[in-house]
């Protein structure tokens, strides 16, 4: 890059400082607008966000007919079907069908399995913390048992 012979060293410095000031001011205005927008999304105080390295959030695609083995979680597990039809069963209870947008909670220490409907894939979001204790496989007889839709979710 060649220097412009018409500009003196002092003018170059003045222009550089001016450009830096304008850029700094634009960043400050942009960032303060962002902070203002974020803080205006909450009323009555500021929420506190906490992250934990022990929490897993996983998206799993269960092809039709695929299911987990029986298992339990030390903290519990929150599941939600994002696409398709999901199945969930707590040991000793009837199999429940879940559709997109329907979350369900399995408490800590409760033996259960979950997976896809025999004819429809299920894309599942799972959130859990702690350890998973894997147990015996779900047999075909168990998997093809009687299914129901939970009454509180029967809007379809």
N, C-alpha and C positions, 0 to 999 in steps of 0.2 A: 504494500500500500504506500503510495507516494504522498508526501505532504503537500498541501496547497500553499504555494509560495505567497499568496495574498494574505493568509492568516498568520498572525503573530502567535508566538507561544502562549501569551496571556489570553488571547481570544480562544485558542484551542481549549485551554483549561476551562475557561468560562462556559463554553458550549458543552463540554463534557460534563461539567458539574450540573448545568441546566438540564441536560437530557437525563442524567441520573436522578435528579430531583423529581422530574416529571414522572419517570418510571416508578420511583418509590412512592410518590403520591397516588399513582393509579393502583398500585398493589395494595396500599393502605386502604383506599376507598373500596376496592373490590373485596378485600378480606373483612373489613368492618361491616359491609353489607351482608356478607355471608354469615358472620357472627350474629348480626341483628336478625337475619332471617331464621337462623337456627334457634335463637333464644325466643323468638316470637311464636314458636310452635308449641310452647308449654306455658301454662298460666299457673300462678300460685306458688311458684318456686321452680327450682331446677332439679330434674330427675338425676339420680346417680346411676351410671352405667358400670357394671362390674363384669369382667370377663374371668373365666376360670379355665385353666389349662386342662382340667380333669373332665370337662364336659365335651362329649362328642356329638356333633350334628352331621348326619350322613344321609345322602339321598341314595336309595337303593331301587333298582329296577328288578322286580320279580317277574320273570316271564310266566305266562299262564301255567298253572300247575306246580310252580316252585314255592316251597315254604321252608321256614327255618326249623331247626330241631326245637324241642322243648327247652326252655331256658328261663332264668330269672336274673334280675338286676339288683345290685345292692342299694341303688338309689331310686329305682323305678325307671319307667320309660314312657316318653311321650311320642306317639306316632300320629302321622296324618297322611292319608292317601292324597297324592297330588293328581294322579291320572289313573283311570281304570277302576277295578274293584279289588279291594283288599279283604282278606279274611284274618280273623284274630280269635283265639280261643284261650281261655283260662282253664287250666286242668280241672276237670269235673263239671264244667259248664258247657252250654251249647256254643257252637261256632257262630260268630257275628260277622256280617258283611258290612264293609265301610266303603263309602263313595268319596270322590274328591271334595276336599275342604272340611272333612269331618275328623277332628282330632279325637284321640282316645288315649287314656292314661292307664298304665298298668303299675300298681304300687310295688314298692320294694319287696323282694322276696317271694313274689307271686309267680308260680310256674305258668308259662304260656308259650304259644307259638304264633307266628303271623306270616303271611305270604300272599300270593295271588290267588284269585278265583281259578277254578280248573280250566276255564275257557277264555279268560281275559287277563292281560298283563296288569300289574299294579306298580305304579311308581310311588314310592313311599319315602317320606321324610321321617327320620328318627332322631330323637334327642335323648341322651342318657348320660349319666355320670356314674363313676365308680366301676365296679367289676361286673362281668357277665359270667354266670355259671351255666355252662352248657350241659344239657342232660341228654336223654334218649331221643332218637329220631321220631318224628311224627309218622306213624304208619299210614298206609293208603286208606285203611279202614277208618282211622281217626280223621284224616283229612277230608274224606268224602262223607262225613257224618252230617247230621241235620244242621242246616244253617238258618239263621234268622236275621232280620234287621232290627237293631235296637229300637224300641218304641220311641225314645226321645229323638230319634233321627229320621223317622219315617215320613219325611216331607216329600219324597219322590213317588 
